[in-house]
């Protein structure tokens, strides 16, 4: 219940640095298995909220983001995406789409593109062998 309340109020966080860390923390502690698959299209679904905020951090092109350590913000949400995508099938499907889009976007530097490619390979591998989680 606390995770859901935090997720609902996550939209109020405007700083990519804090948002990236908050997403990572929530993703470490949220029970993805307990989510209702019927809420897949609901914008208030915790998984959809997390992925929308991952998108917000990945595609943040504000001037302040480019002068700060944007790479650290991106790395935090990429690690979060790897963990979530390799442990939950629906998260893997949603994150695959998001990560493919990011990898082909001008916002991604070469390091992030390479890491994104490795994360996508891991998610695809796990999705082909779901019994080995």
ChimeraX commands (.cxc) that place a marker at each C-alpha (Angstrom):
marker #1 position 0.00,0.00,0.00 radius 0.5
marker #1 position 2.83,2.39,0.82 radius 0.5
marker #1 position 4.47,1.67,-2.56 radius 0.5
marker #1 position 1.26,2.57,-4.39 radius 0.5
marker #1 position 0.96,5.86,-2.48 radius 0.5
marker #1 position 4.55,6.72,-3.29 radius 0.5
marker #1 position 4.00,5.82,-6.94 radius 0.5
marker #1 position 0.93,8.01,-7.21 radius 0.5
marker #1 position 2.85,10.99,-5.83 radius 0.5
marker #1 position 5.95,10.32,-7.98 radius 0.5
marker #1 position 4.53,12.62,-10.67 radius 0.5
marker #1 position 5.32,15.55,-8.39 radius 0.5
marker #1 position 9.08,14.92,-8.58 radius 0.5
marker #1 position 10.62,17.22,-11.18 radius 0.5
marker #1 position 14.34,16.60,-10.71 radius 0.5
marker #1 position 15.68,13.75,-12.88 radius 0.5
marker #1 position 18.38,12.99,-10.30 radius 0.5
marker #1 position 15.87,12.39,-7.52 radius 0.5
marker #1 position 13.36,10.74,-9.85 radius 0.5
marker #1 position 15.94,8.22,-11.09 radius 0.5
marker #1 position 16.92,7.25,-7.56 radius 0.5
marker #1 position 13.31,7.07,-6.43 radius 0.5
marker #1 position 12.36,4.81,-9.35 radius 0.5
marker #1 position 15.31,2.55,-8.58 radius 0.5
marker #1 position 14.33,2.35,-4.91 radius 0.5
marker #1 position 10.68,1.60,-5.62 radius 0.5
marker #1 position 11.55,-1.01,-8.23 radius 0.5
marker #1 position 13.78,-2.77,-5.72 radius 0.5
marker #1 position 10.95,-3.15,-3.24 radius 0.5
marker #1 position 7.71,-3.38,-5.22 radius 0.5
marker #1 position 6.01,-6.75,-5.56 radius 0.5
marker #1 position 5.52,-7.08,-9.32 radius 0.5
marker #1 position 3.93,-10.50,-8.96 radius 0.5
marker #1 position 1.10,-9.00,-6.94 radius 0.5
marker #1 position 0.04,-6.58,-9.69 radius 0.5
marker #1 position -3.26,-7.13,-11.44 radius 0.5
marker #1 position -2.67,-7.97,-15.15 radius 0.5
marker #1 position -6.12,-6.58,-15.97 radius 0.5
marker #1 position -4.83,-3.09,-15.18 radius 0.5
marker #1 position -2.33,-3.16,-18.04 radius 0.5
marker #1 position -3.95,-0.18,-19.79 radius 0.5
marker #1 position -4.68,1.76,-16.61 radius 0.5
marker #1 position -2.44,4.83,-16.19 radius 0.5
marker #1 position -2.68,4.37,-12.40 radius 0.5
marker #1 position -1.21,0.86,-12.60 radius 0.5
marker #1 position 2.06,0.87,-10.60 radius 0.5
marker #1 position 4.02,-0.74,-13.43 radius 0.5
marker #1 position 2.76,1.82,-15.95 radius 0.5
marker #1 position 3.68,4.64,-13.56 radius 0.5
marker #1 position 7.22,3.30,-13.14 radius 0.5
marker #1 position 7.72,2.85,-16.88 radius 0.5
marker #1 position 6.33,6.31,-17.68 radius 0.5
marker #1 position 8.80,7.81,-15.22 radius 0.5
marker #1 position 11.66,5.74,-16.64 radius 0.5
marker #1 position 10.74,7.28,-19.99 radius 0.5
marker #1 position 10.76,10.73,-18.38 radius 0.5
marker #1 position 14.34,10.24,-17.13 radius 0.5
marker #1 position 15.67,8.60,-20.31 radius 0.5
marker #1 position 14.33,11.27,-22.64 radius 0.5
marker #1 position 15.03,14.28,-20.43 radius 0.5
marker #1 position 16.83,16.76,-22.66 radius 0.5
marker #1 position 16.62,19.85,-20.46 radius 0.5
marker #1 position 19.65,22.10,-20.40 radius 0.5
marker #1 position 20.06,21.42,-16.68 radius 0.5
marker #1 position 20.09,17.67,-17.36 radius 0.5
marker #1 position 22.88,17.94,-19.90 radius 0.5
marker #1 position 25.04,19.99,-17.55 radius 0.5
marker #1 position 24.46,17.71,-14.56 radius 0.5
marker #1 position 25.42,14.06,-14.41 radius 0.5
marker #1 position 22.69,12.84,-16.76 radius 0.5
marker #1 position 24.68,9.68,-17.35 radius 0.5
marker #1 position 24.22,8.66,-13.70 radius 0.5
marker #1 position 20.47,9.30,-13.90 radius 0.5
marker #1 position 20.21,7.17,-17.03 radius 0.5
marker #1 position 22.35,4.40,-15.53 radius 0.5
marker #1 position 20.11,4.25,-12.44 radius 0.5
marker #1 position 16.94,3.76,-14.49 radius 0.5
marker #1 position 18.64,1.32,-16.89 radius 0.5
marker #1 position 19.64,-0.87,-13.95 radius 0.5
marker #1 position 16.07,-0.62,-12.69 radius 0.5
marker #1 position 14.77,-1.62,-16.14 radius 0.5
marker #1 position 17.13,-4.59,-16.25 radius 0.5
marker #1 position 16.01,-5.85,-12.86 radius 0.5
marker #1 position 12.30,-5.37,-13.51 radius 0.5
marker #1 position 12.37,-6.64,-17.09 radius 0.5
marker #1 position 14.23,-9.82,-16.26 radius 0.5
marker #1 position 11.96,-10.69,-13.31 radius 0.5
marker #1 position 8.47,-9.94,-14.63 radius 0.5
marker #1 position 7.12,-10.84,-18.09 radius 0.5
marker #1 position 4.77,-7.88,-18.52 radius 0.5
marker #1 position 7.44,-5.45,-17.35 radius 0.5
marker #1 position 9.84,-7.06,-19.82 radius 0.5
marker #1 position 7.43,-6.51,-22.70 radius 0.5
marker #1 position 6.77,-2.87,-21.82 radius 0.5
marker #1 position 10.41,-2.11,-21.11 radius 0.5
marker #1 position 11.59,-3.75,-24.33 radius 0.5
marker #1 position 9.52,-1.26,-26.31 radius 0.5
marker #1 position 10.77,1.65,-24.20 radius 0.5
marker #1 position 14.43,0.60,-24.37 radius 0.5
marker #1 position 14.31,0.01,-28.14 radius 0.5
marker #1 position 12.93,3.51,-28.58 radius 0.5
marker #1 position 15.63,4.97,-26.33 radius 0.5
marker #1 position 18.44,3.08,-28.06 radius 0.5
marker #1 position 17.44,4.57,-31.43 radius 0.5
marker #1 position 16.98,8.10,-30.06 radius 0.5
marker #1 position 19.52,10.92,-30.26 radius 0.5
marker #1 position 19.39,11.27,-26.45 radius 0.5
marker #1 position 21.32,8.01,-26.00 radius 0.5
marker #1 position 25.11,8.21,-25.95 radius 0.5
marker #1 position 27.28,5.28,-27.06 radius 0.5
marker #1 position 27.72,3.88,-23.55 radius 0.5
marker #1 position 23.99,3.93,-22.88 radius 0.5
marker #1 position 23.24,2.41,-26.29 radius 0.5
marker #1 position 25.60,-0.46,-25.57 radius 0.5
marker #1 position 24.20,-1.03,-22.09 radius 0.5
marker #1 position 20.65,-0.86,-23.46 radius 0.5
marker #1 position 21.51,-3.49,-26.06 radius 0.5
marker #1 position 22.85,-5.80,-23.33 radius 0.5
marker #1 position 19.76,-5.26,-21.17 radius 0.5
marker #1 position 17.48,-6.03,-24.12 radius 0.5
marker #1 position 19.42,-9.24,-24.78 radius 0.5
marker #1 position 19.01,-10.25,-21.14 radius 0.5
marker #1 position 15.27,-9.52,-21.11 radius 0.5
marker #1 position 14.79,-11.49,-24.35 radius 0.5
marker #1 position 16.83,-14.40,-22.99 radius 0.5
marker #1 position 14.82,-14.52,-19.77 radius 0.5
marker #1 position 11.52,-14.24,-21.64 radius 0.5
marker #1 position 12.46,-17.30,-23.69 radius 0.5
marker #1 position 13.24,-19.28,-20.50 radius 0.5
marker #1 position 10.63,-18.13,-17.96 radius 0.5
marker #1 position 11.08,-21.18,-15.73 radius 0.5
marker #1 position 14.73,-20.21,-15.03 radius 0.5
marker #1 position 14.02,-16.94,-13.23 radius 0.5
marker link #1:1,2 radius 0.2
marker link #1:2,3 radius 0.2
marker link #1:3,4 radius 0.2
marker link #1:4,5 radius 0.2
marker link #1:5,6 radius 0.2
marker link #1:6,7 radius 0.2
marker link #1:7,8 radius 0.2
marker link #1:8,9 radius 0.2
marker link #1:9,10 radius 0.2
marker link #1:10,11 radius 0.2
marker link #1:11,12 radius 0.2
marker link #1:12,13 radius 0.2
marker link #1:13,14 radius 0.2
marker link #1:14,15 radius 0.2
marker link #1:15,16 radius 0.2
marker link #1:16,17 radius 0.2
marker link #1:17,18 radius 0.2
marker link #1:18,19 radius 0.2
marker link #1:19,20 radius 0.2
marker link #1:20,21 radius 0.2
marker link #1:21,22 radius 0.2
marker link #1:22,23 radius 0.2
marker link #1:23,24 radius 0.2
marker link #1:24,25 radius 0.2
marker link #1:25,26 radius 0.2
marker link #1:26,27 radius 0.2
marker link #1:27,28 radius 0.2
marker link #1:28,29 radius 0.2
marker link #1:29,30 radius 0.2
marker link #1:30,31 radius 0.2
marker link #1:31,32 radius 0.2
marker link #1:32,33 radius 0.2
marker link #1:33,34 radius 0.2
marker link #1:34,35 radius 0.2
marker link #1:35,36 radius 0.2
marker link #1:36,37 radius 0.2
marker link #1:37,38 radius 0.2
marker link #1:38,39 radius 0.2
marker link #1:39,40 radius 0.2
marker link #1:40,41 radius 0.2
marker link #1:41,42 radius 0.2
marker link #1:42,43 radius 0.2
marker link #1:43,44 radius 0.2
marker link #1:44,45 radius 0.2
marker link #1:45,46 radius 0.2
marker link #1:46,47 radius 0.2
marker link #1:47,48 radius 0.2
marker link #1:48,49 radius 0.2
marker link #1:49,50 radius 0.2
marker link #1:50,51 radius 0.2
marker link #1:51,52 radius 0.2
marker link #1:52,53 radius 0.2
marker link #1:53,54 radius 0.2
marker link #1:54,55 radius 0.2
marker link #1:55,56 radius 0.2
marker link #1:56,57 radius 0.2
marker link #1:57,58 radius 0.2
marker link #1:58,59 radius 0.2
marker link #1:59,60 radius 0.2
marker link #1:60,61 radius 0.2
marker link #1:61,62 radius 0.2
marker link #1:62,63 radius 0.2
marker link #1:63,64 radius 0.2
marker link #1:64,65 radius 0.2
marker link #1:65,66 radius 0.2
marker link #1:66,67 radius 0.2
marker link #1:67,68 radius 0.2
marker link #1:68,69 radius 0.2
marker link #1:69,70 radius 0.2
marker link #1:70,71 radius 0.2
marker link #1:71,72 radius 0.2
marker link #1:72,73 radius 0.2
marker link #1:73,74 radius 0.2
marker link #1:74,75 radius 0.2
marker link #1:75,76 radius 0.2
marker link #1:76,77 radius 0.2
marker link #1:77,78 radius 0.2
marker link #1:78,79 radius 0.2
marker link #1:79,80 radius 0.2
marker link #1:80,81 radius 0.2
marker link #1:81,82 radius 0.2
marker link #1:82,83 radius 0.2
marker link #1:83,84 radius 0.2
marker link #1:84,85 radius 0.2
marker link #1:85,86 radius 0.2
marker link #1:86,87 radius 0.2
marker link #1:87,88 radius 0.2
marker link #1:88,89 radius 0.2
marker link #1:89,90 radius 0.2
marker link #1:90,91 radius 0.2
marker link #1:91,92 radius 0.2
marker link #1:92,93 radius 0.2
marker link #1:93,94 radius 0.2
marker link #1:94,95 radius 0.2
marker link #1:95,96 radius 0.2
marker link #1:96,97 radius 0.2
marker link #1:97,98 radius 0.2
marker link #1:98,99 radius 0.2
marker link #1:99,100 radius 0.2
marker link #1:100,101 radius 0.2
marker link #1:101,102 radius 0.2
marker link #1:102,103 radius 0.2
marker link #1:103,104 radius 0.2
marker link #1:104,105 radius 0.2
marker link #1:105,106 radius 0.2
marker link #1:106,107 radius 0.2
marker link #1:107,108 radius 0.2
marker link #1:108,109 radius 0.2
marker link #1:109,110 radius 0.2
marker link #1:110,111 radius 0.2
marker link #1:111,112 radius 0.2
marker link #1:112,113 radius 0.2
marker link #1:113,114 radius 0.2
marker link #1:114,115 radius 0.2
marker link #1:115,116 radius 0.2
marker link #1:116,117 radius 0.2
marker link #1:117,118 radius 0.2
marker link #1:118,119 radius 0.2
marker link #1:119,120 radius 0.2
marker link #1:120,121 radius 0.2
marker link #1:121,122 radius 0.2
marker link #1:122,123 radius 0.2
marker link #1:123,124 radius 0.2
marker link #1:124,125 radius 0.2
marker link #1:125,126 radius 0.2
marker link #1:126,127 radius 0.2
marker link #1:127,128 radius 0.2
marker link #1:128,129 radius 0.2
marker link #1:129,130 radius 0.2
marker link #1:130,131 radius 0.2
marker link #1:131,132 radius 0.2
marker link #1:132,133 radius 0.2
view
